[in-house]
Amino acid sequence: MNEQAYKSIITKCWADAEFKRRLMADPAGTLRTEGVSVPNGSKVTVVENTVNEFTFVIPPEFSELSDEALDGVSGGKVVAIPEG
């Protein structure tokens, strides 16, 4: 998911309680509705941070990034890292 899509979804959650409820109940379906590519069979988990609790995400290990992914990461882009 690109940064702009992420920001748009967060902003929509803050403004629309029903959208946030749908996102939490059916993350993959709701993200697809918003135009985010979610591979079939992928499990998506949505959690809400609070003032007293937050989620720290550890990305999957990877052996090597492609040149394209490395270019994106060095530019601050969030990329999906393939397993392996």
PDB file of N, CA, C and O in Angstrom:
ATOM      1  N   MET A   1       0.857  -1.170   0.000  1.00  0.00           N
ATOM      2  CA  MET A   1       0.000   0.000   0.000  1.00  0.00           C
ATOM      3  C   MET A   1       0.901   1.230   0.000  1.00  0.00           C
ATOM      4  O   MET A   1       1.850   1.323   0.777  1.00  0.00           O
ATOM      5  N   ASN A   2       0.592   2.145  -0.864  1.00  0.00           N
ATOM      6  CA  ASN A   2       1.419   3.354  -0.893  1.00  0.00           C
ATOM      7  C   ASN A   2       1.016   4.310   0.238  1.00  0.00           C
ATOM      8  O   ASN A   2      -0.046   4.176   0.845  1.00  0.00           O
ATOM      9  N   GLU A   3       1.879   5.251   0.489  1.00  0.00           N
ATOM     10  CA  GLU A   3       1.695   6.172   1.622  1.00  0.00           C
ATOM     11  C   GLU A   3       0.418   6.997   1.489  1.00  0.00           C
ATOM     12  O   GLU A   3      -0.264   7.243   2.483  1.00  0.00           O
ATOM     13  N   GLN A   4       0.091   7.426   0.274  1.00  0.00           N
ATOM     14  CA  GLN A   4      -1.113   8.236   0.077  1.00  0.00           C
ATOM     15  C   GLN A   4      -2.373   7.435   0.387  1.00  0.00           C
ATOM     16  O   GLN A   4      -3.292   7.954   1.021  1.00  0.00           O
ATOM     17  N   ALA A   5      -2.428   6.176  -0.053  1.00  0.00           N
ATOM     18  CA  ALA A   5      -3.584   5.324   0.242  1.00  0.00           C
ATOM     19  C   ALA A   5      -3.711   5.107   1.747  1.00  0.00           C
ATOM     20  O   ALA A   5      -4.809   5.162   2.299  1.00  0.00           O
ATOM     21  N   TYR A   6      -2.574   4.860   2.408  1.00  0.00           N
ATOM     22  CA  TYR A   6      -2.568   4.666   3.861  1.00  0.00           C
ATOM     23  C   TYR A   6      -3.140   5.908   4.564  1.00  0.00           C
ATOM     24  O   TYR A   6      -4.013   5.791   5.425  1.00  0.00           O
ATOM     25  N   LYS A   7      -2.649   7.077   4.196  1.00  0.00           N
ATOM     26  CA  LYS A   7      -3.131   8.321   4.813  1.00  0.00           C
ATOM     27  C   LYS A   7      -4.627   8.512   4.567  1.00  0.00           C
ATOM     28  O   LYS A   7      -5.362   8.932   5.461  1.00  0.00           O
ATOM     29  N   SER A   8      -5.065   8.206   3.364  1.00  0.00           N
ATOM     30  CA  SER A   8      -6.473   8.361   3.018  1.00  0.00           C
ATOM     31  C   SER A   8      -7.354   7.455   3.873  1.00  0.00           C
ATOM     32  O   SER A   8      -8.406   7.880   4.351  1.00  0.00           O
ATOM     33  N   ILE A   9      -6.931   6.223   4.063  1.00  0.00           N
ATOM     34  CA  ILE A   9      -7.713   5.273   4.863  1.00  0.00           C
ATOM     35  C   ILE A   9      -7.752   5.690   6.321  1.00  0.00           C
ATOM     36  O   ILE A   9      -8.807   5.613   6.951  1.00  0.00           O
ATOM     37  N   ILE A  10      -6.630   6.131   6.873  1.00  0.00           N
ATOM     38  CA  ILE A  10      -6.596   6.598   8.261  1.00  0.00           C
ATOM     39  C   ILE A  10      -7.527   7.801   8.427  1.00  0.00           C
ATOM     40  O   ILE A  10      -8.318   7.854   9.370  1.00  0.00           O
ATOM     41  N   THR A  11      -7.431   8.753   7.518  1.00  0.00           N
ATOM     42  CA  THR A  11      -8.284   9.947   7.590  1.00  0.00           C
ATOM     43  C   THR A  11      -9.760   9.558   7.525  1.00  0.00           C
ATOM     44  O   THR A  11     -10.587  10.116   8.247  1.00  0.00           O
ATOM     45  N   LYS A  12     -10.081   8.607   6.665  1.00  0.00           N
ATOM     46  CA  LYS A  12     -11.465   8.156   6.541  1.00  0.00           C
ATOM     47  C   LYS A  12     -11.933   7.478   7.831  1.00  0.00           C
ATOM     48  O   LYS A  12     -13.083   7.653   8.235  1.00  0.00           O
ATOM     49  N   CYS A  13     -11.058   6.706   8.481  1.00  0.00           N
ATOM     50  CA  CYS A  13     -11.407   6.067   9.763  1.00  0.00           C
ATOM     51  C   CYS A  13     -11.729   7.112  10.822  1.00  0.00           C
ATOM     52  O   CYS A  13     -12.682   6.961  11.586  1.00  0.00           O
ATOM     53  N   TRP A  14     -10.936   8.163  10.862  1.00  0.00           N
ATOM     54  CA  TRP A  14     -11.149   9.216  11.858  1.00  0.00           C
ATOM     55  C   TRP A  14     -12.458   9.969  11.608  1.00  0.00           C
ATOM     56  O   TRP A  14     -13.100  10.435  12.550  1.00  0.00           O
ATOM     57  N   ALA A  15     -12.850  10.084  10.342  1.00  0.00           N
ATOM     58  CA  ALA A  15     -14.034  10.873  10.001  1.00  0.00           C
ATOM     59  C   ALA A  15     -15.322  10.053   9.936  1.00  0.00           C
ATOM     60  O   ALA A  15     -16.416  10.609  10.024  1.00  0.00           O
ATOM     61  N   ASP A  16     -15.195   8.725   9.781  1.00  0.00           N
ATOM     62  CA  ASP A  16     -16.369   7.902   9.499  1.00  0.00           C
ATOM     63  C   ASP A  16     -16.322   6.633  10.358  1.00  0.00           C
ATOM     64  O   ASP A  16     -15.618   5.678  10.031  1.00  0.00           O
ATOM     65  N   ALA A  17     -17.074   6.635  11.452  1.00  0.00           N
ATOM     66  CA  ALA A  17     -17.062   5.499  12.392  1.00  0.00           C
ATOM     67  C   ALA A  17     -17.536   4.204  11.733  1.00  0.00           C
ATOM     68  O   ALA A  17     -17.035   3.128  12.059  1.00  0.00           O
ATOM     69  N   GLU A  18     -18.490   4.295  10.816  1.00  0.00           N
ATOM     70  CA  GLU A  18     -18.983   3.098  10.121  1.00  0.00           C
ATOM     71  C   GLU A  18     -17.900   2.497   9.224  1.00  0.00           C
ATOM     72  O   GLU A  18     -17.743   1.278   9.169  1.00  0.00           O
ATOM     73  N   PHE A  19     -17.166   3.341   8.532  1.00  0.00           N
ATOM     74  CA  PHE A  19     -16.054   2.853   7.698  1.00  0.00           C
ATOM     75  C   PHE A  19     -15.009   2.158   8.577  1.00  0.00           C
ATOM     76  O   PHE A  19     -14.521   1.081   8.234  1.00  0.00           O
ATOM     77  N   LYS A  20     -14.672   2.772   9.700  1.00  0.00           N
ATOM     78  CA  LYS A  20     -13.700   2.180  10.624  1.00  0.00           C
ATOM     79  C   LYS A  20     -14.198   0.827  11.130  1.00  0.00           C
ATOM     80  O   LYS A  20     -13.418  -0.120  11.231  1.00  0.00           O
ATOM     81  N   ARG A  21     -15.472   0.731  11.445  1.00  0.00           N
ATOM     82  CA  ARG A  21     -16.038  -0.546  11.897  1.00  0.00           C
ATOM     83  C   ARG A  21     -15.902  -1.604  10.811  1.00  0.00           C
ATOM     84  O   ARG A  21     -15.513  -2.737  11.093  1.00  0.00           O
ATOM     85  N   ARG A  22     -16.225  -1.235   9.551  1.00  0.00           N
ATOM     86  CA  ARG A  22     -16.099  -2.181   8.436  1.00  0.00           C
ATOM     87  C   ARG A  22     -14.652  -2.603   8.234  1.00  0.00           C
ATOM     88  O   ARG A  22     -14.375  -3.778   7.994  1.00  0.00           O
ATOM     89  N   LEU A  23     -13.730  -1.653   8.329  1.00  0.00           N
ATOM     90  CA  LEU A  23     -12.309  -1.964   8.158  1.00  0.00           C
ATOM     91  C   LEU A  23     -11.843  -2.959   9.216  1.00  0.00           C
ATOM     92  O   LEU A  23     -11.095  -3.887   8.908  1.00  0.00           O
ATOM     93  N   MET A  24     -12.273  -2.773  10.442  1.00  0.00           N
ATOM     94  CA  MET A  24     -11.862  -3.670  11.518  1.00  0.00           C
ATOM     95  C   MET A  24     -12.538  -5.038  11.401  1.00  0.00           C
ATOM     96  O   MET A  24     -11.950  -6.052  11.776  1.00  0.00           O
ATOM     97  N   ALA A  25     -13.776  -5.072  10.881  1.00  0.00           N
ATOM     98  CA  ALA A  25     -14.511  -6.333  10.751  1.00  0.00           C
ATOM     99  C   ALA A  25     -14.080  -7.126   9.516  1.00  0.00           C
ATOM    100  O   ALA A  25     -14.027  -8.355   9.556  1.00  0.00           O
ATOM    101  N   ASP A  26     -13.777  -6.435   8.432  1.00  0.00           N
ATOM    102  CA  ASP A  26     -13.397  -7.082   7.170  1.00  0.00           C
ATOM    103  C   ASP A  26     -12.260  -6.294   6.518  1.00  0.00           C
ATOM    104  O   ASP A  26     -12.471  -5.592   5.529  1.00  0.00           O
ATOM    105  N   PRO A  27     -11.045  -6.418   7.084  1.00  0.00           N
ATOM    106  CA  PRO A  27      -9.930  -5.603   6.583  1.00  0.00           C
ATOM    107  C   PRO A  27      -9.641  -5.793   5.095  1.00  0.00           C
ATOM    108  O   PRO A  27      -9.557  -4.814   4.354  1.00  0.00           O
ATOM    109  N   ALA A  28      -9.488  -7.033   4.654  1.00  0.00           N
ATOM    110  CA  ALA A  28      -9.107  -7.270   3.257  1.00  0.00           C
ATOM    111  C   ALA A  28     -10.181  -6.758   2.303  1.00  0.00           C
ATOM    112  O   ALA A  28      -9.866  -6.091   1.317  1.00  0.00           O
ATOM    113  N   GLY A  29     -11.438  -7.062   2.585  1.00  0.00           N
ATOM    114  CA  GLY A  29     -12.532  -6.623   1.718  1.00  0.00           C
ATOM    115  C   GLY A  29     -12.652  -5.115   1.660  1.00  0.00           C
ATOM    116  O   GLY A  29     -12.857  -4.541   0.590  1.00  0.00           O
ATOM    117  N   THR A  30     -12.526  -4.473   2.808  1.00  0.00           N
ATOM    118  CA  THR A  30     -12.645  -3.016   2.861  1.00  0.00           C
ATOM    119  C   THR A  30     -11.479  -2.356   2.143  1.00  0.00           C
ATOM    120  O   THR A  30     -11.671  -1.377   1.421  1.00  0.00           O
ATOM    121  N   LEU A  31     -10.271  -2.879   2.333  1.00  0.00           N
ATOM    122  CA  LEU A  31      -9.110  -2.313   1.634  1.00  0.00           C
ATOM    123  C   LEU A  31      -9.256  -2.475   0.129  1.00  0.00           C
ATOM    124  O   LEU A  31      -8.943  -1.556  -0.627  1.00  0.00           O
ATOM    125  N   ARG A  32      -9.726  -3.634  -0.309  1.00  0.00           N
ATOM    126  CA  ARG A  32      -9.943  -3.837  -1.750  1.00  0.00           C
ATOM    127  C   ARG A  32     -10.955  -2.825  -2.284  1.00  0.00           C
ATOM    128  O   ARG A  32     -10.776  -2.279  -3.374  1.00  0.00           O
ATOM    129  N   THR A  33     -12.015  -2.576  -1.517  1.00  0.00           N
ATOM    130  CA  THR A  33     -13.021  -1.594  -1.916  1.00  0.00           C
ATOM    131  C   THR A  33     -12.402  -0.208  -2.087  1.00  0.00           C
ATOM    132  O   THR A  33     -12.856   0.589  -2.908  1.00  0.00           O
ATOM    133  N   GLU A  34     -11.371   0.065  -1.311  1.00  0.00           N
ATOM    134  CA  GLU A  34     -10.680   1.356  -1.376  1.00  0.00           C
ATOM    135  C   GLU A  34      -9.584   1.374  -2.441  1.00  0.00           C
ATOM    136  O   GLU A  34      -8.853   2.356  -2.572  1.00  0.00           O
ATOM    137  N   GLY A  35      -9.475   0.275  -3.205  1.00  0.00           N
ATOM    138  CA  GLY A  35      -8.495   0.235  -4.292  1.00  0.00           C
ATOM    139  C   GLY A  35      -7.125  -0.274  -3.906  1.00  0.00           C
ATOM    140  O   GLY A  35      -6.177  -0.166  -4.684  1.00  0.00           O
ATOM    141  N   VAL A  36      -7.010  -0.835  -2.695  1.00  0.00           N
ATOM    142  CA  VAL A  36      -5.726  -1.377  -2.243  1.00  0.00           C
ATOM    143  C   VAL A  36      -5.643  -2.835  -2.678  1.00  0.00           C
ATOM    144  O   VAL A  36      -6.584  -3.602  -2.473  1.00  0.00           O
ATOM    145  N   SER A  37      -4.536  -3.209  -3.269  1.00  0.00           N
ATOM    146  CA  SER A  37      -4.333  -4.583  -3.714  1.00  0.00           C
ATOM    147  C   SER A  37      -4.005  -5.469  -2.511  1.00  0.00           C
ATOM    148  O   SER A  37      -3.001  -5.265  -1.828  1.00  0.00           O
ATOM    149  N   VAL A  38      -4.864  -6.446  -2.270  1.00  0.00           N
ATOM    150  CA  VAL A  38      -4.640  -7.422  -1.200  1.00  0.00           C
ATOM    151  C   VAL A  38      -4.667  -8.801  -1.861  1.00  0.00           C
ATOM    152  O   VAL A  38      -5.710  -9.224  -2.359  1.00  0.00           O
ATOM    153  N   PRO A  39      -3.534  -9.504  -1.871  1.00  0.00           N
ATOM    154  CA  PRO A  39      -3.498 -10.813  -2.529  1.00  0.00           C
ATOM    155  C   PRO A  39      -4.515 -11.779  -1.923  1.00  0.00           C
ATOM    156  O   PRO A  39      -4.713 -11.801  -0.708  1.00  0.00           O
ATOM    157  N   ASN A  40      -5.149 -12.568  -2.767  1.00  0.00           N
ATOM    158  CA  ASN A  40      -6.082 -13.588  -2.289  1.00  0.00           C
ATOM    159  C   ASN A  40      -5.362 -14.516  -1.326  1.00  0.00           C
ATOM    160  O   ASN A  40      -4.209 -14.884  -1.548  1.00  0.00           O
ATOM    161  N   GLY A  41      -6.045 -14.888  -0.263  1.00  0.00           N
ATOM    162  CA  GLY A  41      -5.467 -15.783   0.734  1.00  0.00           C
ATOM    163  C   GLY A  41      -4.659 -15.069   1.799  1.00  0.00           C
ATOM    164  O   GLY A  41      -4.222 -15.695   2.765  1.00  0.00           O
ATOM    165  N   SER A  42      -4.452 -13.764   1.640  1.00  0.00           N
ATOM    166  CA  SER A  42      -3.706 -13.004   2.648  1.00  0.00           C
ATOM    167  C   SER A  42      -4.607 -12.670   3.822  1.00  0.00           C
ATOM    168  O   SER A  42      -5.780 -12.341   3.642  1.00  0.00           O
ATOM    169  N   LYS A  43      -4.060 -12.755   5.017  1.00  0.00           N
ATOM    170  CA  LYS A  43      -4.785 -12.359   6.218  1.00  0.00           C
ATOM    171  C   LYS A  43      -4.346 -10.942   6.580  1.00  0.00           C
ATOM    172  O   LYS A  43      -3.152 -10.663   6.698  1.00  0.00           O
ATOM    173  N   VAL A  44      -5.303 -10.068   6.749  1.00  0.00           N
ATOM    174  CA  VAL A  44      -5.025  -8.683   7.125  1.00  0.00           C
ATOM    175  C   VAL A  44      -5.602  -8.459   8.508  1.00  0.00           C
ATOM    176  O   VAL A  44      -6.765  -8.778   8.758  1.00  0.00           O
ATOM    177  N   THR A  45      -4.804  -7.916   9.405  1.00  0.00           N
ATOM    178  CA  THR A  45      -5.245  -7.622  10.761  1.00  0.00           C
ATOM    179  C   THR A  45      -5.186  -6.116  10.969  1.00  0.00           C
ATOM    180  O   THR A  45      -4.176  -5.479  10.671  1.00  0.00           O
ATOM    181  N   VAL A  46      -6.260  -5.555  11.476  1.00  0.00           N
ATOM    182  CA  VAL A  46      -6.304  -4.128  11.786  1.00  0.00           C
ATOM    183  C   VAL A  46      -6.435  -3.994  13.290  1.00  0.00           C
ATOM    184  O   VAL A  46      -7.308  -4.613  13.899  1.00  0.00           O
ATOM    185  N   VAL A  47      -5.574  -3.191  13.892  1.00  0.00           N
ATOM    186  CA  VAL A  47      -5.647  -2.905  15.322  1.00  0.00           C
ATOM    187  C   VAL A  47      -5.660  -1.390  15.497  1.00  0.00           C
ATOM    188  O   VAL A  47      -5.156  -0.646  14.655  1.00  0.00           O
ATOM    189  N   GLU A  48      -6.233  -0.962  16.581  1.00  0.00           N
ATOM    190  CA  GLU A  48      -6.286   0.475  16.866  1.00  0.00           C
ATOM    191  C   GLU A  48      -5.412   0.790  18.066  1.00  0.00           C
ATOM    192  O   GLU A  48      -5.625   0.264  19.159  1.00  0.00           O
ATOM    193  N   ASN A  49      -4.428   1.652  17.855  1.00  0.00           N
ATOM    194  CA  ASN A  49      -3.602   2.106  18.961  1.00  0.00           C
ATOM    195  C   ASN A  49      -4.398   3.047  19.855  1.00  0.00           C
ATOM    196  O   ASN A  49      -5.317   3.729  19.401  1.00  0.00           O
ATOM    197  N   THR A  50      -4.035   3.073  21.123  1.00  0.00           N
ATOM    198  CA  THR A  50      -4.639   3.999  22.070  1.00  0.00           C
ATOM    199  C   THR A  50      -3.517   4.778  22.740  1.00  0.00           C
ATOM    200  O   THR A  50      -2.341   4.559  22.448  1.00  0.00           O
ATOM    201  N   VAL A  51      -3.877   5.676  23.628  1.00  0.00           N
ATOM    202  CA  VAL A  51      -2.872   6.443  24.358  1.00  0.00           C
ATOM    203  C   VAL A  51      -1.999   5.514  25.199  1.00  0.00           C
ATOM    204  O   VAL A  51      -0.809   5.772  25.378  1.00  0.00           O
ATOM    205  N   ASN A  52      -2.590   4.428  25.718  1.00  0.00           N
ATOM    206  CA  ASN A  52      -1.869   3.541  26.617  1.00  0.00           C
ATOM    207  C   ASN A  52      -1.407   2.235  25.987  1.00  0.00           C
ATOM    208  O   ASN A  52      -0.718   1.448  26.636  1.00  0.00           O
ATOM    209  N   GLU A  53      -1.770   1.994  24.747  1.00  0.00           N
ATOM    210  CA  GLU A  53      -1.415   0.736  24.105  1.00  0.00           C
ATOM    211  C   GLU A  53      -1.145   0.966  22.627  1.00  0.00           C
ATOM    212  O   GLU A  53      -1.923   1.631  21.944  1.00  0.00           O
ATOM    213  N   PHE A  54      -0.045   0.418  22.137  1.00  0.00           N
ATOM    214  CA  PHE A  54       0.236   0.521  20.717  1.00  0.00           C
ATOM    215  C   PHE A  54       0.820  -0.790  20.220  1.00  0.00           C
ATOM    216  O   PHE A  54       1.311  -1.611  20.995  1.00  0.00           O
ATOM    217  N   THR A  55       0.754  -0.960  18.913  1.00  0.00           N
ATOM    218  CA  THR A  55       1.232  -2.181  18.282  1.00  0.00           C
ATOM    219  C   THR A  55       2.575  -1.906  17.632  1.00  0.00           C
ATOM    220  O   THR A  55       2.720  -0.947  16.874  1.00  0.00           O
ATOM    221  N   PHE A  56       3.541  -2.733  17.924  1.00  0.00           N
ATOM    222  CA  PHE A  56       4.859  -2.658  17.305  1.00  0.00           C
ATOM    223  C   PHE A  56       4.932  -3.793  16.298  1.00  0.00           C
ATOM    224  O   PHE A  56       4.834  -4.960  16.676  1.00  0.00           O
ATOM    225  N   VAL A  57       5.101  -3.472  15.033  1.00  0.00           N
ATOM    226  CA  VAL A  57       5.077  -4.481  13.976  1.00  0.00           C
ATOM    227  C   VAL A  57       6.497  -4.836  13.568  1.00  0.00           C
ATOM    228  O   VAL A  57       7.297  -3.965  13.227  1.00  0.00           O
ATOM    229  N   ILE A  58       6.795  -6.124  13.608  1.00  0.00           N
ATOM    230  CA  ILE A  58       8.088  -6.633  13.142  1.00  0.00           C
ATOM    231  C   ILE A  58       7.867  -7.182  11.739  1.00  0.00           C
ATOM    232  O   ILE A  58       7.130  -8.155  11.572  1.00  0.00           O
ATOM    233  N   PRO A  59       8.490  -6.579  10.724  1.00  0.00           N
ATOM    234  CA  PRO A  59       8.292  -7.085   9.366  1.00  0.00           C
ATOM    235  C   PRO A  59       8.945  -8.447   9.184  1.00  0.00           C
ATOM    236  O   PRO A  59       9.820  -8.823   9.964  1.00  0.00           O
ATOM    237  N   PRO A  60       8.531  -9.189   8.165  1.00  0.00           N
ATOM    238  CA  PRO A  60       9.132 -10.499   7.940  1.00  0.00           C
ATOM    239  C   PRO A  60      10.602 -10.358   7.568  1.00  0.00           C
ATOM    240  O   PRO A  60      11.017  -9.353   6.991  1.00  0.00           O
ATOM    241  N   GLU A  61      11.374 -11.367   7.903  1.00  0.00           N
ATOM    242  CA  GLU A  61      12.780 -11.385   7.507  1.00  0.00           C
ATOM    243  C   GLU A  61      12.863 -11.574   6.006  1.00  0.00           C
ATOM    244  O   GLU A  61      11.980 -12.175   5.394  1.00  0.00           O
ATOM    245  N   PHE A  62      13.905 -11.069   5.432  1.00  0.00           N
ATOM    246  CA  PHE A  62      14.128 -11.252   4.006  1.00  0.00           C
ATOM    247  C   PHE A  62      15.620 -11.386   3.778  1.00  0.00           C
ATOM    248  O   PHE A  62      16.432 -10.918   4.576  1.00  0.00           O
ATOM    249  N   SER A  63      15.960 -12.023   2.694  1.00  0.00           N
ATOM    250  CA  SER A  63      17.371 -12.244   2.426  1.00  0.00           C
ATOM    251  C   SER A  63      17.966 -11.112   1.605  1.00  0.00           C
ATOM    252  O   SER A  63      19.114 -10.725   1.820  1.00  0.00           O
ATOM    253  N   GLU A  64      17.195 -10.580   0.670  1.00  0.00           N
ATOM    254  CA  GLU A  64      17.726  -9.538  -0.190  1.00  0.00           C
ATOM    255  C   GLU A  64      16.582  -8.795  -0.856  1.00  0.00           C
ATOM    256  O   GLU A  64      15.589  -9.401  -1.258  1.00  0.00           O
ATOM    257  N   LEU A  65      16.724  -7.484  -0.973  1.00  0.00           N
ATOM    258  CA  LEU A  65      15.732  -6.684  -1.671  1.00  0.00           C
ATOM    259  C   LEU A  65      16.101  -6.577  -3.142  1.00  0.00           C
ATOM    260  O   LEU A  65      17.279  -6.555  -3.498  1.00  0.00           O
ATOM    261  N   SER A  66      15.085  -6.511  -3.991  1.00  0.00           N
ATOM    262  CA  SER A  66      15.344  -6.253  -5.407  1.00  0.00           C
ATOM    263  C   SER A  66      15.847  -4.820  -5.535  1.00  0.00           C
ATOM    264  O   SER A  66      15.676  -4.017  -4.618  1.00  0.00           O
ATOM    265  N   ASP A  67      16.464  -4.499  -6.661  1.00  0.00           N
ATOM    266  CA  ASP A  67      16.939  -3.129  -6.886  1.00  0.00           C
ATOM    267  C   ASP A  67      15.787  -2.134  -6.813  1.00  0.00           C
ATOM    268  O   ASP A  67      15.941  -1.042  -6.266  1.00  0.00           O
ATOM    269  N   GLU A  68      14.623  -2.512  -7.367  1.00  0.00           N
ATOM    270  CA  GLU A  68      13.457  -1.632  -7.345  1.00  0.00           C
ATOM    271  C   GLU A  68      12.994  -1.377  -5.908  1.00  0.00           C
ATOM    272  O   GLU A  68      12.720  -0.236  -5.534  1.00  0.00           O
ATOM    273  N   ALA A  69      12.906  -2.441  -5.105  1.00  0.00           N
ATOM    274  CA  ALA A  69      12.478  -2.284  -3.718  1.00  0.00           C
ATOM    275  C   ALA A  69      13.488  -1.475  -2.934  1.00  0.00           C
ATOM    276  O   ALA A  69      13.112  -0.634  -2.118  1.00  0.00           O
ATOM    277  N   LEU A  70      14.772  -1.721  -3.172  1.00  0.00           N
ATOM    278  CA  LEU A  70      15.822  -0.968  -2.475  1.00  0.00           C
ATOM    279  C   LEU A  70      15.752   0.513  -2.807  1.00  0.00           C
ATOM    280  O   LEU A  70      15.905   1.356  -1.923  1.00  0.00           O
ATOM    281  N   ASP A  71      15.522   0.838  -4.076  1.00  0.00           N
ATOM    282  CA  ASP A  71      15.365   2.240  -4.469  1.00  0.00           C
ATOM    283  C   ASP A  71      14.187   2.881  -3.755  1.00  0.00           C
ATOM    284  O   ASP A  71      14.279   4.016  -3.287  1.00  0.00           O
ATOM    285  N   GLY A  72      13.074   2.148  -3.673  1.00  0.00           N
ATOM    286  CA  GLY A  72      11.894   2.682  -3.003  1.00  0.00           C
ATOM    287  C   GLY A  72      12.117   2.901  -1.528  1.00  0.00           C
ATOM    288  O   GLY A  72      11.743   3.944  -0.993  1.00  0.00           O
ATOM    289  N   VAL A  73      12.723   1.932  -0.857  1.00  0.00           N
ATOM    290  CA  VAL A  73      12.976   2.037   0.575  1.00  0.00           C
ATOM    291  C   VAL A  73      13.909   3.202   0.867  1.00  0.00           C
ATOM    292  O   VAL A  73      13.682   3.957   1.813  1.00  0.00           O
ATOM    293  N   SER A  74      14.947   3.351   0.071  1.00  0.00           N
ATOM    294  CA  SER A  74      15.895   4.440   0.305  1.00  0.00           C
ATOM    295  C   SER A  74      15.240   5.799   0.105  1.00  0.00           C
ATOM    296  O   SER A  74      15.717   6.805   0.629  1.00  0.00           O
ATOM    297  N   GLY A  75      14.142   5.830  -0.655  1.00  0.00           N
ATOM    298  CA  GLY A  75      13.403   7.068  -0.861  1.00  0.00           C
ATOM    299  C   GLY A  75      12.267   7.253   0.129  1.00  0.00           C
ATOM    300  O   GLY A  75      11.505   8.213   0.018  1.00  0.00           O
ATOM    301  N   GLY A  76      12.137   6.343   1.103  1.00  0.00           N
ATOM    302  CA  GLY A  76      11.104   6.462   2.120  1.00  0.00           C
ATOM    303  C   GLY A  76       9.792   5.788   1.769  1.00  0.00           C
ATOM    304  O   GLY A  76       8.803   5.951   2.484  1.00  0.00           O
ATOM    305  N   LYS A  77       9.767   5.044   0.695  1.00  0.00           N
ATOM    306  CA  LYS A  77       8.549   4.358   0.271  1.00  0.00           C
ATOM    307  C   LYS A  77       8.364   3.082   1.057  1.00  0.00           C
ATOM    308  O   LYS A  77       9.336   2.380   1.335  1.00  0.00           O
ATOM    309  N   VAL A  78       7.127   2.766   1.423  1.00  0.00           N
ATOM    310  CA  VAL A  78       6.809   1.505   2.087  1.00  0.00           C
ATOM    311  C   VAL A  78       6.595   0.474   1.001  1.00  0.00           C
ATOM    312  O   VAL A  78       5.785   0.674   0.095  1.00  0.00           O
ATOM    313  N   VAL A  79       7.333  -0.650   1.091  1.00  0.00           N
ATOM    314  CA  VAL A  79       7.192  -1.708   0.090  1.00  0.00           C
ATOM    315  C   VAL A  79       6.890  -3.017   0.757  1.00  0.00           C
ATOM    316  O   VAL A  79       7.264  -3.244   1.907  1.00  0.00           O
ATOM    317  N   ALA A  80       6.206  -3.889   0.028  1.00  0.00           N
ATOM    318  CA  ALA A  80       5.975  -5.251   0.517  1.00  0.00           C
ATOM    319  C   ALA A  80       7.248  -6.037   0.280  1.00  0.00           C
ATOM    320  O   ALA A  80       7.816  -5.999  -0.811  1.00  0.00           O
ATOM    321  N   ILE A  81       7.690  -6.742   1.289  1.00  0.00           N
ATOM    322  CA  ILE A  81       8.918  -7.514   1.190  1.00  0.00           C
ATOM    323  C   ILE A  81       8.556  -8.970   1.029  1.00  0.00           C
ATOM    324  O   ILE A  81       7.880  -9.540   1.886  1.00  0.00           O
ATOM    325  N   PRO A  82       8.995  -9.584  -0.060  1.00  0.00           N
ATOM    326  CA  PRO A  82       8.648 -10.982  -0.276  1.00  0.00           C
ATOM    327  C   PRO A  82       9.337 -11.884   0.711  1.00  0.00           C
ATOM    328  O   PRO A  82      10.454 -11.614   1.153  1.00  0.00           O
ATOM    329  N   GLU A  83       8.648 -12.981   1.059  1.00  0.00           N
ATOM    330  CA  GLU A  83       9.262 -13.958   1.950  1.00  0.00           C
ATOM    331  C   GLU A  83      10.335 -14.716   1.188  1.00  0.00           C
ATOM    332  O   GLU A  83      10.285 -14.846  -0.035  1.00  0.00           O
ATOM    333  N   GLY A  84      11.303 -15.209   1.940  1.00  0.00           N
ATOM    334  CA  GLY A  84      12.315 -16.026   1.291  1.00  0.00           C
ATOM    335  C   GLY A  84      13.616 -15.560   1.629  1.00  0.00           C
ATOM    336  O   GLY A  84      14.611 -16.125   1.175  1.00  0.00           O
TER     337      GLY A  84
END
